[in-house]
């Protein structure tokens, strides 16, 4: 006959195991419910973040549009403006004195016939400073009057006076950054001029972004050549860089022949002479051969 104490211990163990299983099942159920709630919260947070990103994207587009509109309106305000330089600035200068001085320059000296009826507003720019003549902002009544003055700008060639358009700070900054490229182009005997926010070299227009991209690409090309790579590796890298430049340029300037433009850019930007001087050198060479 079995000992009753062993029977009771066995029953207690079974009851204990059953209780543990039930407790484990209950704990697992609670953990599962917690995970379900956490996943639900995570899904909600993900949806909220996605919504916020979309709202932020929309807001950014609105801000960009408004910034573009503001720039347009500011440029529109400047459309009929000109800045005149080196017009004598006497002490206690009145508005009438300033207007008279300006008319003598843009109306009489430049032979445009501009008078006070063509002028909306005149003012000196900046704070008065001893020994310094401040430029004058002239707001004209029409764009036609502005063009008339600009077209007669050559009449100021032998004078101390200067004339320029009233550009926005952004445009001025871009043009300032284009000046080194302008000098580089002219150093290699190319015909170059800055128009708006682009550099025209031998009739081809280049943006500041294109010029900086070419400089960066050429710098990387030179680095790859100095790292002891094989000729084949360098050729592959050059081709990849060229494809990148061509692809970028194609996206920005539809309708141009990319290969020709890239070649023209490299020629003058990296020191190759072209344009009139190249034609002269070629003519001299032919003459010597004859």
Secondary structure in CASP SS format (residue, H / E / C, confidence):
PFRMAT SS
TARGET T0000
AUTHOR 0000-0000-0000
METHOD secondary structure of the structure
MODEL  1
X C 1.00
X C 1.00
X C 1.00
X H 1.00
X H 1.00
X H 1.00
X H 1.00
X H 1.00
X H 1.00
X H 1.00
X H 1.00
X H 1.00
X H 1.00
X H 1.00
X H 1.00
X H 1.00
X H 1.00
X H 1.00
X H 1.00
X H 1.00
X H 1.00
X H 1.00
X H 1.00
X H 1.00
X H 1.00
X H 1.00
X H 1.00
X H 1.00
X H 1.00
X H 1.00
X H 1.00
X H 1.00
X H 1.00
X H 1.00
X H 1.00
X H 1.00
X H 1.00
X H 1.00
X H 1.00
X H 1.00
X H 1.00
X H 1.00
X H 1.00
X H 1.00
X H 1.00
X H 1.00
X H 1.00
X H 1.00
X H 1.00
X H 1.00
X H 1.00
X H 1.00
X H 1.00
X H 1.00
X H 1.00
X H 1.00
X H 1.00
X H 1.00
X H 1.00
X H 1.00
X H 1.00
X H 1.00
X H 1.00
X H 1.00
X H 1.00
X H 1.00
X H 1.00
X H 1.00
X H 1.00
X H 1.00
X H 1.00
X H 1.00
X H 1.00
X H 1.00
X H 1.00
X H 1.00
X H 1.00
X H 1.00
X C 1.00
X C 1.00
X E 1.00
X E 1.00
X E 1.00
X E 1.00
X E 1.00
X C 1.00
X C 1.00
X C 1.00
X C 1.00
X C 1.00
X C 1.00
X C 1.00
X C 1.00
X C 1.00
X H 1.00
X H 1.00
X H 1.00
X H 1.00
X H 1.00
X H 1.00
X H 1.00
X H 1.00
X H 1.00
X H 1.00
X H 1.00
X H 1.00
X H 1.00
X H 1.00
X H 1.00
X C 1.00
X C 1.00
X C 1.00
X C 1.00
X C 1.00
X C 1.00
X H 1.00
X H 1.00
X H 1.00
X E 1.00
X E 1.00
X E 1.00
X E 1.00
X E 1.00
X E 1.00
X C 1.00
X C 1.00
X C 1.00
X C 1.00
X E 1.00
X C 1.00
X C 1.00
X E 1.00
X C 1.00
X C 1.00
X C 1.00
X E 1.00
X E 1.00
X E 1.00
X E 1.00
X E 1.00
X C 1.00
X C 1.00
X H 1.00
X H 1.00
X H 1.00
X H 1.00
X H 1.00
X H 1.00
X H 1.00
X H 1.00
X H 1.00
X C 1.00
X H 1.00
X H 1.00
X H 1.00
X H 1.00
X C 1.00
X C 1.00
X C 1.00
X C 1.00
X C 1.00
X E 1.00
X E 1.00
X E 1.00
X E 1.00
X C 1.00
X C 1.00
X C 1.00
X H 1.00
X H 1.00
X H 1.00
X H 1.00
X H 1.00
X H 1.00
X H 1.00
X H 1.00
X H 1.00
X H 1.00
X H 1.00
X H 1.00
X H 1.00
X H 1.00
X H 1.00
X H 1.00
X H 1.00
X H 1.00
X H 1.00
X C 1.00
X C 1.00
X C 1.00
X C 1.00
X E 1.00
X E 1.00
X E 1.00
X E 1.00
X C 1.00
X C 1.00
X E 1.00
X E 1.00
X E 1.00
X E 1.00
X C 1.00
X C 1.00
X E 1.00
X E 1.00
X E 1.00
X E 1.00
X H 1.00
X H 1.00
X H 1.00
X H 1.00
X H 1.00
X H 1.00
X H 1.00
X H 1.00
X H 1.00
X H 1.00
X H 1.00
X H 1.00
X H 1.00
X H 1.00
X H 1.00
X H 1.00
X H 1.00
X H 1.00
X C 1.00
X C 1.00
X C 1.00
X C 1.00
X C 1.00
X H 1.00
X H 1.00
X H 1.00
X H 1.00
X H 1.00
X H 1.00
X H 1.00
X H 1.00
X H 1.00
X H 1.00
X H 1.00
X H 1.00
X H 1.00
X H 1.00
X H 1.00
X H 1.00
X H 1.00
X H 1.00
X H 1.00
X H 1.00
X H 1.00
X H 1.00
X C 1.00
X C 1.00
X C 1.00
X C 1.00
X C 1.00
X H 1.00
X H 1.00
X H 1.00
X H 1.00
X H 1.00
X H 1.00
X H 1.00
X H 1.00
X H 1.00
X H 1.00
X H 1.00
X H 1.00
X C 1.00
X C 1.00
X C 1.00
X C 1.00
X C 1.00
X C 1.00
X H 1.00
X H 1.00
X H 1.00
X H 1.00
X H 1.00
X H 1.00
X H 1.00
X H 1.00
X H 1.00
X H 1.00
X H 1.00
X H 1.00
X H 1.00
X H 1.00
X C 1.00
END
